[in-house]
């Protein structure tokens, strides 16, 4: 498994990258998934599957948990969000009955790194607002 410090350091290398829907280029633009994809590429090389185009409202029409399903295919699911440690991926449900459609990387027990529209890639406190919306946690695999 990549060391948690290396994962966090890699994610911090994306800080300041502008937000760009479907992007995944450090310094040029990315969205939350693009950040995870970029860290994956730095850790393992090529991405494990091609990304299909997706709209900003993906999942709303079908109710499909696409993000969680993809994470389960390539990352190691943790038993609970409370099991997450630095370097782990958190997945968020932005609406109570909506699908999970946001992700970030835990920097430490109280902060995460994520890409947010209007802000780009930032490191923010993992406050009550975010903690209430976290629905799944994943670890990068030992190796790919």
N, CA, C and O atoms as a GROMACS GRO file, in nm:
protein
  576
    1UNK      N    1   0.085  -0.118   0.000
    1UNK     CA    2   0.000   0.000   0.000
    1UNK      C    3   0.088   0.124   0.000
    1UNK      O    4   0.187   0.129   0.073
    2UNK      N    5   0.055   0.223  -0.080
    2UNK     CA    6   0.130   0.348  -0.074
    2UNK      C    7   0.119   0.405   0.068
    2UNK      O    8   0.015   0.395   0.133
    3UNK      N    9   0.226   0.463   0.114
    3UNK     CA   10   0.226   0.521   0.248
    3UNK      C   11   0.128   0.639   0.255
    3UNK      O   12   0.121   0.719   0.162
    4UNK      N   13   0.053   0.649   0.364
    4UNK     CA   14  -0.042   0.759   0.376
    4UNK      C   15   0.021   0.896   0.356
    4UNK      O   16  -0.038   0.984   0.293
    5UNK      N   17   0.142   0.916   0.408
    5UNK     CA   18   0.209   1.046   0.391
    5UNK      C   19   0.233   1.076   0.243
    5UNK      O   20   0.219   1.190   0.200
    6UNK      N   21   0.268   0.974   0.166
    6UNK     CA   22   0.293   0.994   0.022
    6UNK      C   23   0.164   1.028  -0.050
    6UNK      O   24   0.164   1.109  -0.143
    7UNK      N   25   0.053   0.967  -0.010
    7UNK     CA   26  -0.077   0.996  -0.071
    7UNK      C   27  -0.117   1.140  -0.043
    7UNK      O   28  -0.158   1.213  -0.133
    8UNK      N   29  -0.105   1.180   0.083
    8UNK     CA   30  -0.142   1.317   0.122
    8UNK      C   31  -0.050   1.418   0.053
    8UNK      O   32  -0.097   1.520   0.004
    9UNK      N   33   0.079   1.389   0.049
    9UNK     CA   34   0.172   1.480  -0.019
    9UNK      C   35   0.136   1.493  -0.167
    9UNK      O   36   0.140   1.603  -0.222
   10UNK      N   37   0.103   1.382  -0.231
   10UNK     CA   38   0.062   1.384  -0.371
   10UNK      C   39  -0.063   1.469  -0.389
   10UNK      O   40  -0.069   1.552  -0.479
   11UNK      N   41  -0.163   1.448  -0.305
   11UNK     CA   42  -0.288   1.525  -0.314
   11UNK      C   43  -0.260   1.674  -0.290
   11UNK      O   44  -0.320   1.759  -0.357
   12UNK      N   45  -0.173   1.706  -0.196
   12UNK     CA   46  -0.141   1.846  -0.170
   12UNK      C   47  -0.070   1.911  -0.290
   12UNK      O   48  -0.076   2.032  -0.306
   13UNK      N   49  -0.005   1.830  -0.371
   13UNK     CA   50   0.056   1.882  -0.493
   13UNK      C   51  -0.046   1.937  -0.591
   13UNK      O   52  -0.011   2.010  -0.684
   14UNK      N   53  -0.173   1.902  -0.572
   14UNK     CA   54  -0.282   1.950  -0.658
   14UNK      C   55  -0.344   2.079  -0.604
   14UNK      O   56  -0.426   2.141  -0.673
   15UNK      N   57  -0.308   2.121  -0.482
   15UNK     CA   58  -0.368   2.241  -0.424
   15UNK      C   59  -0.351   2.359  -0.520
   15UNK      O   60  -0.244   2.379  -0.578
   16UNK      N   61  -0.457   2.435  -0.535
   16UNK     CA   62  -0.455   2.550  -0.625
   16UNK      C   63  -0.496   2.518  -0.767
   16UNK      O   64  -0.517   2.609  -0.847
   17UNK      N   65  -0.509   2.389  -0.800
   17UNK     CA   66  -0.556   2.352  -0.934
   17UNK      C   67  -0.700   2.403  -0.948
   17UNK      O   68  -0.783   2.376  -0.862
   18UNK      N   69  -0.730   2.475  -1.056
   18UNK     CA   70  -0.867   2.525  -1.074
   18UNK      C   71  -0.968   2.412  -1.091
   18UNK      O   72  -0.934   2.302  -1.134
   19UNK      N   73  -1.092   2.443  -1.056
   19UNK     CA   74  -1.199   2.346  -1.078
   19UNK      C   75  -1.232   2.342  -1.226
   19UNK      O   76  -1.249   2.445  -1.290
   20UNK      N   77  -1.241   2.221  -1.279
   20UNK     CA   78  -1.286   2.202  -1.417
   20UNK      C   79  -1.360   2.069  -1.423
   20UNK      O   80  -1.302   1.963  -1.401
   21UNK      N   81  -1.490   2.077  -1.453
   21UNK     CA   82  -1.574   1.957  -1.458
   21UNK      C   83  -1.512   1.855  -1.554
   21UNK      O   84  -1.479   1.889  -1.668
   22UNK      N   85  -1.497   1.733  -1.509
   22UNK     CA   86  -1.439   1.619  -1.581
   22UNK      C   87  -1.289   1.632  -1.604
   22UNK      O   88  -1.230   1.546  -1.669
   23UNK      N   89  -1.226   1.736  -1.552
   23UNK     CA   90  -1.082   1.752  -1.570
   23UNK      C   91  -1.004   1.664  -1.474
   23UNK      O   92  -1.056   1.622  -1.371
   24UNK      N   93  -0.878   1.638  -1.509
   24UNK     CA   94  -0.789   1.562  -1.422
   24UNK      C   95  -0.643   1.593  -1.458
   24UNK      O   96  -0.562   1.502  -1.477
   25UNK      N   97  -0.612   1.724  -1.466
   25UNK     CA   98  -0.477   1.767  -1.500
   25UNK      C   99  -0.429   1.862  -1.391
   25UNK      O  100  -0.482   1.973  -1.376
   26UNK      N  101  -0.330   1.819  -1.316
   26UNK     CA  102  -0.276   1.900  -1.207
   26UNK      C  103  -0.231   2.036  -1.261
   26UNK      O  104  -0.160   2.043  -1.361
   27UNK      N  105  -0.272   2.140  -1.194
   27UNK     CA  106  -0.236   2.275  -1.232
   27UNK      C  107  -0.325   2.335  -1.338
   27UNK      O  108  -0.334   2.458  -1.349
   28UNK      N  109  -0.391   2.252  -1.418
   28UNK     CA  110  -0.477   2.303  -1.526
   28UNK      C  111  -0.625   2.298  -1.490
   28UNK      O  112  -0.697   2.394  -1.516
   29UNK      N  113  -0.671   2.188  -1.430
   29UNK     CA  114  -0.811   2.178  -1.390
   29UNK      C  115  -0.855   2.038  -1.358
   29UNK      O  116  -0.812   1.941  -1.422
   30UNK      N  117  -0.941   2.026  -1.257
   30UNK     CA  118  -0.998   1.896  -1.220
   30UNK      C  119  -1.124   1.917  -1.139
   30UNK      O  120  -1.150   2.026  -1.087
   31UNK      N  121  -1.201   1.810  -1.129
   31UNK     CA  122  -1.313   1.805  -1.036
   31UNK      C  123  -1.274   1.707  -0.925
   31UNK      O  124  -1.160   1.661  -0.921
   32UNK      N  125  -1.367   1.676  -0.837
   32UNK     CA  126  -1.331   1.589  -0.723
   32UNK      C  127  -1.284   1.452  -0.769
   32UNK      O  128  -1.187   1.398  -0.715
   33UNK      N  129  -1.351   1.396  -0.868
   33UNK     CA  130  -1.310   1.265  -0.919
   33UNK      C  131  -1.177   1.275  -0.993
   33UNK      O  132  -1.094   1.184  -0.986
   34UNK      N  133  -1.157   1.385  -1.064
   34UNK     CA  134  -1.031   1.406  -1.135
   34UNK      C  135  -0.912   1.412  -1.041
   34UNK      O  136  -0.803   1.368  -1.076
   35UNK      N  137  -0.932   1.466  -0.920
   35UNK     CA  138  -0.826   1.467  -0.820
   35UNK      C  139  -0.791   1.324  -0.780
   35UNK      O  140  -0.673   1.288  -0.776
   36UNK      N  141  -0.891   1.243  -0.750
   36UNK     CA  142  -0.867   1.103  -0.711
   36UNK      C  143  -0.797   1.029  -0.826
   36UNK      O  144  -0.703   0.953  -0.803
   37UNK      N  145  -0.843   1.052  -0.947
   37UNK     CA  146  -0.782   0.988  -1.064
   37UNK      C  147  -0.636   1.030  -1.080
   37UNK      O  148  -0.550   0.948  -1.110
   38UNK      N  149  -0.608   1.158  -1.059
   38UNK     CA  150  -0.471   1.207  -1.072
   38UNK      C  151  -0.378   1.149  -0.967
   38UNK      O  152  -0.263   1.116  -0.996
   39UNK      N  153  -0.427   1.136  -0.844
   39UNK     CA  154  -0.347   1.073  -0.739
   39UNK      C  155  -0.324   0.926  -0.774
   39UNK      O  156  -0.214   0.874  -0.756
   40UNK      N  157  -0.428   0.859  -0.823
   40UNK     CA  158  -0.414   0.720  -0.867
   40UNK      C  159  -0.300   0.708  -0.969
   40UNK      O  160  -0.212   0.623  -0.955
   41UNK      N  161  -0.302   0.793  -1.071
   41UNK     CA  162  -0.199   0.786  -1.176
   41UNK      C  163  -0.060   0.807  -1.119
   41UNK      O  164   0.035   0.741  -1.161
   42UNK      N  165  -0.046   0.897  -1.024
   42UNK     CA  166   0.084   0.922  -0.961
   42UNK      C  167   0.131   0.801  -0.881
   42UNK      O  168   0.251   0.773  -0.875
   43UNK      N  169   0.038   0.729  -0.820
   43UNK     CA  170   0.072   0.614  -0.735
   43UNK      C  171   0.094   0.486  -0.815
   43UNK      O  172   0.183   0.407  -0.784
   44UNK      N  173   0.009   0.465  -0.919
   44UNK     CA  174   0.006   0.336  -0.987
   44UNK      C  175   0.032   0.339  -1.136
   44UNK      O  176   0.061   0.236  -1.196
   45UNK      N  177   0.023   0.454  -1.198
   45UNK     CA  178   0.034   0.461  -1.343
   45UNK      C  179  -0.103   0.476  -1.405
   45UNK      O  180  -0.187   0.546  -1.349
   46UNK      N  181  -0.128   0.412  -1.519
   46UNK     CA  182  -0.255   0.431  -1.591
   46UNK      C  183  -0.377   0.401  -1.505
   46UNK      O  184  -0.374   0.316  -1.416
   47UNK      N  185  -0.483   0.473  -1.535
   47UNK     CA  186  -0.609   0.450  -1.464
   47UNK      C  187  -0.664   0.312  -1.498
   47UNK      O  188  -0.644   0.263  -1.609
   48UNK      N  189  -0.734   0.248  -1.404
   48UNK     CA  190  -0.781   0.111  -1.427
   48UNK      C  191  -0.896   0.098  -1.526
   48UNK      O  192  -0.921  -0.012  -1.576
   49UNK      N  193  -0.966   0.205  -1.554
   49UNK     CA  194  -1.074   0.199  -1.652
   49UNK      C  195  -1.093   0.337  -1.713
   49UNK      O  196  -1.063   0.439  -1.651
   50UNK      N  197  -1.144   0.339  -1.835
   50UNK     CA  198  -1.171   0.466  -1.903
   50UNK      C  199  -1.290   0.534  -1.837
   50UNK      O  200  -1.388   0.469  -1.798
   51UNK      N  201  -1.281   0.664  -1.824
   51UNK     CA  202  -1.390   0.741  -1.765
   51UNK      C  203  -1.490   0.779  -1.872
   51UNK      O  204  -1.454   0.845  -1.970
   52UNK      N  205  -1.614   0.738  -1.857
   52UNK     CA  206  -1.715   0.786  -1.952
   52UNK      C  207  -1.748   0.932  -1.921
   52UNK      O  208  -1.729   0.977  -1.808
   53UNK      N  209  -1.797   1.007  -2.018
   53UNK     CA  210  -1.841   1.144  -1.990
   53UNK      C  211  -1.953   1.141  -1.886
   53UNK      O  212  -2.032   1.047  -1.882
   54UNK      N  213  -1.959   1.243  -1.803
   54UNK     CA  214  -2.066   1.251  -1.704
   54UNK      C  215  -2.106   1.396  -1.688
   54UNK      O  216  -2.024   1.488  -1.698
   55UNK      N  217  -2.234   1.416  -1.664
   55UNK     CA  218  -2.288   1.551  -1.648
   55UNK      C  219  -2.277   1.591  -1.501
   55UNK      O  220  -2.250   1.507  -1.415
   56UNK      N  221  -2.298   1.718  -1.473
   56UNK     CA  222  -2.294   1.765  -1.335
   56UNK      C  223  -2.404   1.701  -1.250
   56UNK      O  224  -2.389   1.687  -1.128
   57UNK      N  225  -2.513   1.664  -1.312
   57UNK     CA  226  -2.624   1.606  -1.237
   57UNK      C  227  -2.634   1.454  -1.252
   57UNK      O  228  -2.739   1.396  -1.228
   58UNK      N  229  -2.522   1.389  -1.291
   58UNK     CA  230  -2.524   1.244  -1.310
   58UNK      C  231  -2.576   1.175  -1.186
   58UNK      O  232  -2.557   1.221  -1.073
   59UNK      N  233  -2.640   1.067  -1.207
   59UNK     CA  234  -2.694   0.989  -1.096
   59UNK      C  235  -2.830   1.034  -1.050
   59UNK      O  236  -2.906   0.954  -0.995
   60UNK      N  237  -2.864   1.161  -1.070
   60UNK     CA  238  -2.994   1.210  -1.023
   60UNK      C  239  -3.108   1.140  -1.095
   60UNK      O  240  -3.208   1.104  -1.032
   61UNK      N  241  -3.095   1.121  -1.224
   61UNK     CA  242  -3.204   1.062  -1.302
   61UNK      C  243  -3.222   0.913  -1.271
   61UNK      O  244  -3.335   0.865  -1.260
   62UNK      N  245  -3.112   0.840  -1.257
   62UNK     CA  246  -3.122   0.695  -1.238
   62UNK      C  247  -3.118   0.653  -1.092
   62UNK      O  248  -3.163   0.544  -1.058
   63UNK      N  249  -3.065   0.738  -1.006
   63UNK     CA  250  -3.048   0.700  -0.866
   63UNK      C  251  -2.936   0.601  -0.846
   63UNK      O  252  -2.926   0.540  -0.740
   64UNK      N  253  -2.854   0.583  -0.946
   64UNK     CA  254  -2.747   0.485  -0.944
   64UNK      C  255  -2.627   0.535  -0.863
   64UNK      O  256  -2.584   0.649  -0.879
   65UNK      N  257  -2.573   0.450  -0.778
   65UNK     CA  258  -2.456   0.485  -0.695
   65UNK      C  259  -2.328   0.457  -0.773
   65UNK      O  260  -2.247   0.374  -0.733
   66UNK      N  261  -2.310   0.527  -0.884
   66UNK     CA  262  -2.198   0.506  -0.975
   66UNK      C  263  -2.064   0.529  -0.907
   66UNK      O  264  -1.971   0.451  -0.926
   67UNK      N  265  -2.052   0.636  -0.829
   67UNK     CA  266  -1.925   0.669  -0.765
   67UNK      C  267  -1.884   0.561  -0.664
   67UNK      O  268  -1.768   0.519  -0.662
   68UNK      N  269  -1.976   0.518  -0.582
   68UNK     CA  270  -1.945   0.413  -0.484
   68UNK      C  271  -1.912   0.281  -0.555
   68UNK      O  272  -1.821   0.210  -0.514
   69UNK      N  273  -1.986   0.249  -0.660
   69UNK     CA  274  -1.959   0.125  -0.733
   69UNK      C  275  -1.819   0.127  -0.794
   69UNK      O  276  -1.747   0.027  -0.786
   70UNK      N  277  -1.779   0.239  -0.852
   70UNK     CA  278  -1.644   0.250  -0.910
   70UNK      C  279  -1.538   0.241  -0.802
   70UNK      O  280  -1.436   0.175  -0.820
   71UNK      N  281  -1.561   0.306  -0.689
   71UNK     CA  282  -1.465   0.299  -0.578
   71UNK      C  283  -1.451   0.155  -0.530
   71UNK      O  284  -1.340   0.111  -0.500
   72UNK      N  285  -1.561   0.082  -0.522
   72UNK     CA  286  -1.555  -0.058  -0.479
   72UNK      C  287  -1.476  -0.145  -0.577
   72UNK      O  288  -1.416  -0.244  -0.536
   73UNK      N  289  -1.477  -0.110  -0.704
   73UNK     CA  290  -1.402  -0.187  -0.804
   73UNK      C  291  -1.251  -0.166  -0.793
   73UNK      O  292  -1.175  -0.256  -0.828
   74UNK      N  293  -1.207  -0.049  -0.745
   74UNK     CA  294  -1.065  -0.017  -0.754
   74UNK      C  295  -0.997   0.019  -0.622
   74UNK      O  296  -0.875   0.017  -0.612
   75UNK      N  297  -1.076   0.052  -0.522
   75UNK     CA  298  -1.022   0.086  -0.391
   75UNK      C  299  -1.068  -0.018  -0.290
   75UNK      O  300  -1.154  -0.100  -0.321
   76UNK      N  301  -1.013  -0.015  -0.172
   76UNK     CA  302  -1.047  -0.110  -0.067
   76UNK      C  303  -1.152  -0.047   0.026
   76UNK      O  304  -1.122   0.050   0.096
   77UNK      N  305  -1.274  -0.100   0.027
   77UNK     CA  306  -1.378  -0.043   0.113
   77UNK      C  307  -1.342  -0.060   0.261
   77UNK      O  308  -1.292  -0.165   0.302
   78UNK      N  309  -1.366   0.044   0.338
   78UNK     CA  310  -1.346   0.036   0.482
   78UNK      C  311  -1.480   0.006   0.547
   78UNK      O  312  -1.585   0.034   0.489
   79UNK      N  313  -1.477  -0.051   0.665
   79UNK     CA  314  -1.600  -0.089   0.733
   79UNK      C  315  -1.690   0.029   0.766
   79UNK      O  316  -1.812   0.017   0.765
   80UNK      N  317  -1.628   0.143   0.795
   80UNK     CA  318  -1.704   0.259   0.837
   80UNK      C  319  -1.624   0.385   0.804
   80UNK      O  320  -1.501   0.381   0.794
   81UNK      N  321  -1.692   0.494   0.788
   81UNK     CA  322  -1.625   0.622   0.765
   81UNK      C  323  -1.532   0.652   0.883
   81UNK      O  324  -1.426   0.712   0.865
   82UNK      N  325  -1.572   0.611   1.002
   82UNK     CA  326  -1.489   0.638   1.121
   82UNK      C  327  -1.358   0.560   1.119
   82UNK      O  328  -1.268   0.589   1.199
   83UNK      N  329  -1.345   0.462   1.030
   83UNK     CA  330  -1.220   0.386   1.017
   83UNK      C  331  -1.118   0.456   0.928
   83UNK      O  332  -1.004   0.412   0.919
   84UNK      N  333  -1.159   0.564   0.862
   84UNK     CA  334  -1.071   0.632   0.766
   84UNK      C  335  -0.954   0.701   0.836
   84UNK      O  336  -0.968   0.759   0.944
   85UNK      N  337  -0.838   0.691   0.770
   85UNK     CA  338  -0.715   0.753   0.819
   85UNK      C  339  -0.660   0.844   0.710
   85UNK      O  340  -0.712   0.848   0.598
   86UNK      N  341  -0.556   0.917   0.743
   86UNK     CA  342  -0.491   1.004   0.645
   86UNK      C  343  -0.458   0.923   0.519
   86UNK      O  344  -0.408   0.811   0.527
   87UNK      N  345  -0.487   0.982   0.403
   87UNK     CA  346  -0.462   0.916   0.276
   87UNK      C  347  -0.579   0.836   0.223
   87UNK      O  348  -0.575   0.790   0.109
   88UNK      N  349  -0.684   0.820   0.302
   88UNK     CA  350  -0.802   0.746   0.256
   88UNK      C  351  -0.898   0.838   0.181
   88UNK      O  352  -0.894   0.960   0.198
   89UNK      N  353  -0.982   0.779   0.101
   89UNK     CA  354  -1.080   0.852   0.020
   89UNK      C  355  -1.215   0.848   0.091
   89UNK      O  356  -1.263   0.742   0.130
   90UNK      N  357  -1.273   0.965   0.107
   90UNK     CA  358  -1.407   0.975   0.163
   90UNK      C  359  -1.504   1.008   0.050
   90UNK      O  360  -1.472   1.086  -0.040
   91UNK      N  361  -1.623   0.948   0.055
   91UNK     CA  362  -1.727   0.973  -0.044
   91UNK      C  363  -1.846   1.034   0.030
   91UNK      O  364  -1.883   0.992   0.140
   92UNK      N  365  -1.906   1.134  -0.034
   92UNK     CA  366  -2.011   1.214   0.029
   92UNK      C  367  -2.140   1.212  -0.050
   92UNK      O  368  -2.141   1.211  -0.173
   93UNK      N  369  -2.250   1.213   0.025
   93UNK     CA  370  -2.384   1.230  -0.031
   93UNK      C  371  -2.423   1.374   0.002
   93UNK      O  372  -2.440   1.408   0.119
   94UNK      N  373  -2.439   1.458  -0.100
   94UNK     CA  374  -2.462   1.599  -0.076
   94UNK      C  375  -2.607   1.630  -0.036
   94UNK      O  376  -2.634   1.735   0.022
   95UNK      N  377  -2.699   1.539  -0.068
   95UNK     CA  378  -2.839   1.552  -0.026
   95UNK      C  379  -2.878   1.425   0.046
   95UNK      O  380  -2.831   1.316   0.012
   96UNK      N  381  -2.965   1.438   0.144
   96UNK     CA  382  -3.004   1.323   0.225
   96UNK      C  383  -3.049   1.202   0.143
   96UNK      O  384  -3.010   1.090   0.174
   97UNK      N  385  -3.128   1.224   0.042
   97UNK     CA  386  -3.179   1.111  -0.035
   97UNK      C  387  -3.116   1.104  -0.174
   97UNK      O  388  -3.162   1.028  -0.259
   98UNK      N  389  -3.012   1.183  -0.196
   98UNK     CA  390  -2.946   1.182  -0.326
   98UNK      C  391  -2.839   1.074  -0.333
   98UNK      O  392  -2.811   1.006  -0.234
   99UNK      N  393  -2.780   1.061  -0.451
   99UNK     CA  394  -2.670   0.965  -0.467
   99UNK      C  395  -2.541   1.028  -0.418
   99UNK      O  396  -2.530   1.150  -0.409
  100UNK      N  397  -2.444   0.945  -0.386
  100UNK     CA  398  -2.311   0.994  -0.347
  100UNK      C  399  -2.243   1.048  -0.472
  100UNK      O  400  -2.231   0.976  -0.572
  101UNK      N  401  -2.199   1.173  -0.468
  101UNK     CA  402  -2.138   1.232  -0.587
  101UNK      C  403  -2.027   1.330  -0.558
  101UNK      O  404  -2.002   1.421  -0.637
  102UNK      N  405  -1.961   1.313  -0.445
  102UNK     CA  406  -1.845   1.396  -0.415
  102UNK      C  407  -1.744   1.310  -0.340
  102UNK      O  408  -1.780   1.219  -0.266
  103UNK      N  409  -1.616   1.342  -0.360
  103UNK     CA  410  -1.511   1.265  -0.293
  103UNK      C  411  -1.394   1.357  -0.258
  103UNK      O  412  -1.373   1.461  -0.321
  104UNK      N  413  -1.320   1.316  -0.158
  104UNK     CA  414  -1.201   1.389  -0.117
  104UNK      C  415  -1.104   1.292  -0.051
  104UNK      O  416  -1.137   1.177  -0.024
  105UNK      N  417  -0.983   1.340  -0.027
  105UNK     CA  418  -0.879   1.259   0.037
  105UNK      C  419  -0.854   1.316   0.176
  105UNK      O  420  -0.828   1.435   0.192
  106UNK      N  421  -0.861   1.229   0.275
  106UNK     CA  422  -0.838   1.270   0.413
  106UNK      C  423  -0.691   1.308   0.430
  106UNK      O  424  -0.602   1.226   0.405
  107UNK      N  425  -0.666   1.431   0.475
  107UNK     CA  426  -0.528   1.478   0.496
  107UNK      C  427  -0.480   1.441   0.636
  107UNK      O  428  -0.363   1.408   0.656
  108UNK      N  429  -0.571   1.447   0.731
  108UNK     CA  430  -0.547   1.404   0.869
  108UNK      C  431  -0.685   1.386   0.929
  108UNK      O  432  -0.784   1.390   0.856
  109UNK      N  433  -0.695   1.366   1.056
  109UNK     CA  434  -0.826   1.341   1.116
  109UNK      C  435  -0.923   1.455   1.106
  109UNK      O  436  -1.044   1.436   1.125
  110UNK      N  437  -0.874   1.576   1.078
  110UNK     CA  438  -0.960   1.693   1.081
  110UNK      C  439  -0.964   1.774   0.951
  110UNK      O  440  -1.029   1.878   0.947
  111UNK      N  441  -0.896   1.729   0.846
  111UNK     CA  442  -0.891   1.804   0.720
  111UNK      C  443  -0.899   1.709   0.601
  111UNK      O  444  -0.858   1.593   0.610
  112UNK      N  445  -0.952   1.761   0.491
  112UNK     CA  446  -0.952   1.684   0.367
  112UNK      C  447  -0.912   1.774   0.251
  112UNK      O  448  -0.921   1.896   0.258
  113UNK      N  449  -0.866   1.709   0.146
  113UNK     CA  450  -0.829   1.775   0.022
  113UNK      C  451  -0.932   1.733  -0.082
  113UNK      O  452  -0.956   1.614  -0.102
  114UNK      N  453  -0.992   1.832  -0.148
  114UNK     CA  454  -1.094   1.800  -0.248
  114UNK      C  455  -1.101   1.913  -0.349
  114UNK      O  456  -1.047   2.022  -0.326
  115UNK      N  457  -1.168   1.888  -0.460
  115UNK     CA  458  -1.191   1.991  -0.562
  115UNK      C  459  -1.334   2.039  -0.550
  115UNK      O  460  -1.428   1.959  -0.554
  116UNK      N  461  -1.350   2.168  -0.535
  116UNK     CA  462  -1.482   2.225  -0.517
  116UNK      C  463  -1.505   2.333  -0.622
  116UNK      O  464  -1.420   2.419  -0.645
  117UNK      N  465  -1.621   2.327  -0.684
  117UNK     CA  466  -1.656   2.426  -0.786
  117UNK      C  467  -1.644   2.566  -0.727
  117UNK      O  468  -1.694   2.593  -0.618
  118UNK      N  469  -1.578   2.654  -0.798
  118UNK     CA  470  -1.558   2.791  -0.754
  118UNK      C  471  -1.432   2.810  -0.670
  118UNK      O  472  -1.385   2.923  -0.655
  119UNK      N  473  -1.378   2.703  -0.616
  119UNK     CA  474  -1.258   2.713  -0.532
  119UNK      C  475  -1.139   2.638  -0.589
  119UNK      O  476  -1.024   2.675  -0.564
  120UNK      N  477  -1.164   2.534  -0.665
  120UNK     CA  478  -1.055   2.449  -0.712
  120UNK      C  479  -1.016   2.349  -0.605
  120UNK      O  480  -1.097   2.316  -0.518
  121UNK      N  481  -0.892   2.301  -0.611
  121UNK     CA  482  -0.846   2.203  -0.512
  121UNK      C  483  -0.800   2.278  -0.388
  121UNK      O  484  -0.711   2.363  -0.394
  122UNK      N  485  -0.862   2.244  -0.277
  122UNK     CA  486  -0.836   2.311  -0.149
  122UNK      C  487  -0.826   2.207  -0.038
  122UNK      O  488  -0.876   2.095  -0.051
  123UNK      N  489  -0.762   2.245   0.069
  123UNK     CA  490  -0.761   2.165   0.191
  123UNK      C  491  -0.850   2.237   0.291
  123UNK      O  492  -0.828   2.354   0.322
  124UNK      N  493  -0.951   2.167   0.339
  124UNK     CA  494  -1.051   2.229   0.426
  124UNK      C  495  -1.069   2.148   0.554
  124UNK      O  496  -1.040   2.029   0.558
  125UNK      N  497  -1.118   2.215   0.658
  125UNK     CA  498  -1.152   2.140   0.780
  125UNK      C  499  -1.264   2.041   0.751
  125UNK      O  500  -1.357   2.071   0.676
  126UNK      N  501  -1.253   1.925   0.810
  126UNK     CA  502  -1.358   1.823   0.798
  126UNK      C  503  -1.454   1.844   0.914
  126UNK      O  504  -1.457   1.768   1.011
  127UNK      N  505  -1.533   1.951   0.902
  127UNK     CA  506  -1.625   1.990   1.008
  127UNK      C  507  -1.752   1.907   1.009
  127UNK      O  508  -1.765   1.810   0.934
  128UNK      N  509  -1.844   1.947   1.094
  128UNK     CA  510  -1.970   1.876   1.112
  128UNK      C  511  -2.046   1.866   0.980
  128UNK      O  512  -2.101   1.760   0.949
  129UNK      N  513  -2.049   1.973   0.902
  129UNK     CA  514  -2.123   1.973   0.776
  129UNK      C  515  -2.075   1.860   0.686
  129UNK      O  516  -2.156   1.785   0.631
  130UNK      N  517  -1.943   1.847   0.670
  130UNK     CA  518  -1.887   1.740   0.585
  130UNK      C  519  -1.905   1.603   0.650
  130UNK      O  520  -1.942   1.508   0.581
  131UNK      N  521  -1.879   1.591   0.777
  131UNK     CA  522  -1.888   1.462   0.846
  131UNK      C  523  -2.028   1.402   0.835
  131UNK      O  524  -2.042   1.281   0.819
  132UNK      N  525  -2.132   1.486   0.842
  132UNK     CA  526  -2.268   1.436   0.830
  132UNK      C  527  -2.297   1.379   0.692
  132UNK      O  528  -2.385   1.294   0.678
  133UNK      N  529  -2.225   1.424   0.592
  133UNK     CA  530  -2.250   1.382   0.454
  133UNK      C  531  -2.161   1.267   0.408
  133UNK      O  532  -2.185   1.209   0.302
  134UNK      N  533  -2.060   1.234   0.487
  134UNK     CA  534  -1.970   1.123   0.450
  134UNK      C  535  -2.045   0.991   0.464
  134UNK      O  536  -2.100   0.961   0.570
  135UNK      N  537  -2.046   0.913   0.355
  135UNK     CA  538  -2.123   0.788   0.356
  135UNK      C  539  -2.039   0.664   0.331
  135UNK      O  540  -2.086   0.552   0.352
  136UNK      N  541  -1.915   0.683   0.286
  136UNK     CA  542  -1.829   0.567   0.260
  136UNK      C  543  -1.683   0.611   0.264
  136UNK      O  544  -1.651   0.728   0.241
  137UNK      N  545  -1.597   0.516   0.295
  137UNK     CA  546  -1.453   0.543   0.299
  137UNK      C  547  -1.380   0.427   0.234
  137UNK      O  548  -1.421   0.312   0.245
  138UNK      N  549  -1.272   0.461   0.165
  138UNK     CA  550  -1.195   0.363   0.090
  138UNK      C  551  -1.046   0.390   0.108
  138UNK      O  552  -1.004   0.503   0.133
  139UNK      N  553  -0.968   0.285   0.095
  139UNK     CA  554  -0.822   0.294   0.103
  139UNK      C  555  -0.765   0.259  -0.034
  139UNK      O  556  -0.817   0.172  -0.104
  140UNK      N  557  -0.658   0.327  -0.070
  140UNK     CA  558  -0.588   0.287  -0.193
  140UNK      C  559  -0.534   0.146  -0.172
  140UNK      O  560  -0.490   0.113  -0.062
  141UNK      N  561  -0.535   0.063  -0.276
  141UNK     CA  562  -0.491  -0.078  -0.262
  141UNK      C  563  -0.340  -0.089  -0.243
  141UNK      O  564  -0.265   0.006  -0.266
  142UNK      N  565  -0.297  -0.209  -0.200
  142UNK     CA  566  -0.155  -0.234  -0.178
  142UNK      C  567  -0.073  -0.205  -0.302
  142UNK      O  568   0.026  -0.132  -0.296
  143UNK      N  569  -0.112  -0.260  -0.413
  143UNK     CA  570  -0.048  -0.225  -0.540
  143UNK      C  571  -0.137  -0.271  -0.653
  143UNK      O  572  -0.225  -0.356  -0.635
  144UNK      N  573  -0.114  -0.216  -0.768
  144UNK     CA  574  -0.197  -0.249  -0.884
  144UNK      C  575  -0.107  -0.287  -0.999
  144UNK      O  576  -0.155  -0.319  -1.108
   0.00000   0.00000   0.00000
